[in-house]
Amino acid sequence: MQIVLVIGRFIFLGLVYLLFFRFLTALLADLRERGIMVRSGQEFGRLEVLTGADLLPKGRILRIDSKGLRIGRGKNNDIVLPDHFASIEHALFRQQKGVTMLEDLGSTNGTWVNGERIHSPVQLVAGDYVKIGSVTFQYSRWEDESSKFQ
């Protein structure tokens, strides 16, 4: 009879510790989501050109940092696309609480993610394909290792 009580106490203690561990992981995830607790190296987005134009060759890497990245045909963009199918101000990539958001800026031919035209801001995940004009990018993540040493 005593062995059953001892085993029951161990099971009860295990469940209490499991509940406490689950509470802590949920609390940490919530703090990271709200931007209160940040990881040591900040992760940002990057775009690799899969099908490019003359001034944007295949294989070129574009980094999306905390300032964001504006793409279009106009001179005031961060990346100028020499493409007649791109609008003057076509799309905006921005970092928001550790994730990369893509927003179409009212372009004529649209911004496409994984073959679907977007009409509102979209959160990008690694492996997504983004098409702006006739240029196709693949989105992935990169870690800014310089922020670790500041």
URWO-V561304 format. One record per residue. N is the residue number from 0. D_CENTER is the distance of its C-alpha to the mean C-alpha in Angstrom with 1 decimal. Layout:
# URWO-V561304
n=N d_center=D_CENTER
n=N d_center=D_CENTER
This chain:
# URWO-V561304
n=0 d_center=56.5
n=1 d_center=55.2
n=2 d_center=52.8
n=3 d_center=51.2
n=4 d_center=50.7
n=5 d_center=49.2
n=6 d_center=46.7
n=7 d_center=45.9
n=8 d_center=45.2
n=9 d_center=42.8
n=10 d_center=40.9
n=11 d_center=40.8
n=12 d_center=39.5
n=13 d_center=36.9
n=14 d_center=35.6
n=15 d_center=35.7
n=16 d_center=33.6
n=17 d_center=31.1
n=18 d_center=30.8
n=19 d_center=30.4
n=20 d_center=27.7
n=21 d_center=25.7
n=22 d_center=26.2
n=23 d_center=24.9
n=24 d_center=21.7
n=25 d_center=21.0
n=26 d_center=21.8
n=27 d_center=19.5
n=28 d_center=16.5
n=29 d_center=17.5
n=30 d_center=17.9
n=31 d_center=14.5
n=32 d_center=13.0
n=33 d_center=15.5
n=34 d_center=14.6
n=35 d_center=18.1
n=36 d_center=17.5
n=37 d_center=15.0
n=38 d_center=14.7
n=39 d_center=16.9
n=40 d_center=14.5
n=41 d_center=11.4
n=42 d_center=8.3
n=43 d_center=6.6
n=44 d_center=5.4
n=45 d_center=8.7
n=46 d_center=10.7
n=47 d_center=13.9
n=48 d_center=16.8
n=49 d_center=18.4
n=50 d_center=21.1
n=51 d_center=22.0
n=52 d_center=24.6
n=53 d_center=27.2
n=54 d_center=25.4
n=55 d_center=22.0
n=56 d_center=23.1
n=57 d_center=21.6
n=58 d_center=19.7
n=59 d_center=18.6
n=60 d_center=15.4
n=61 d_center=13.6
n=62 d_center=11.4
n=63 d_center=9.1
n=64 d_center=10.4
n=65 d_center=11.3
n=66 d_center=13.6
n=67 d_center=11.3
n=68 d_center=12.7
n=69 d_center=15.4
n=70 d_center=16.7
n=71 d_center=20.1
n=72 d_center=23.8
n=73 d_center=25.0
n=74 d_center=25.8
n=75 d_center=23.9
n=76 d_center=20.4
n=77 d_center=18.4
n=78 d_center=18.5
n=79 d_center=21.7
n=80 d_center=21.9
n=81 d_center=25.6
n=82 d_center=25.4
n=83 d_center=27.8
n=84 d_center=25.4
n=85 d_center=22.7
n=86 d_center=23.5
n=87 d_center=24.3
n=88 d_center=21.2
n=89 d_center=19.0
n=90 d_center=15.3
n=91 d_center=13.0
n=92 d_center=9.4
n=93 d_center=8.8
n=94 d_center=7.2
n=95 d_center=8.4
n=96 d_center=9.4
n=97 d_center=6.8
n=98 d_center=3.7
n=99 d_center=3.3
n=100 d_center=6.5
n=101 d_center=9.1
n=102 d_center=12.7
n=103 d_center=15.9
n=104 d_center=18.5
n=105 d_center=21.5
n=106 d_center=21.9
n=107 d_center=24.9
n=108 d_center=23.6
n=109 d_center=20.2
n=110 d_center=16.6
n=111 d_center=16.0
n=112 d_center=13.2
n=113 d_center=14.8
n=114 d_center=18.2
n=115 d_center=17.9
n=116 d_center=18.3
n=117 d_center=16.1
n=118 d_center=18.1
n=119 d_center=15.8
n=120 d_center=12.2
n=121 d_center=9.8
n=122 d_center=6.5
n=123 d_center=5.0
n=124 d_center=5.5
n=125 d_center=7.1
n=126 d_center=10.4
n=127 d_center=9.9
n=128 d_center=12.6
n=129 d_center=12.7
n=130 d_center=16.3
n=131 d_center=17.6
n=132 d_center=21.4
n=133 d_center=22.5
n=134 d_center=19.7
n=135 d_center=17.2
n=136 d_center=13.9
n=137 d_center=12.0
n=138 d_center=8.2
n=139 d_center=7.6
n=140 d_center=6.7
n=141 d_center=9.6
n=142 d_center=11.4
n=143 d_center=13.5
n=144 d_center=16.7
n=145 d_center=18.8
n=146 d_center=17.7
n=147 d_center=19.4
n=148 d_center=22.7
n=149 d_center=22.8
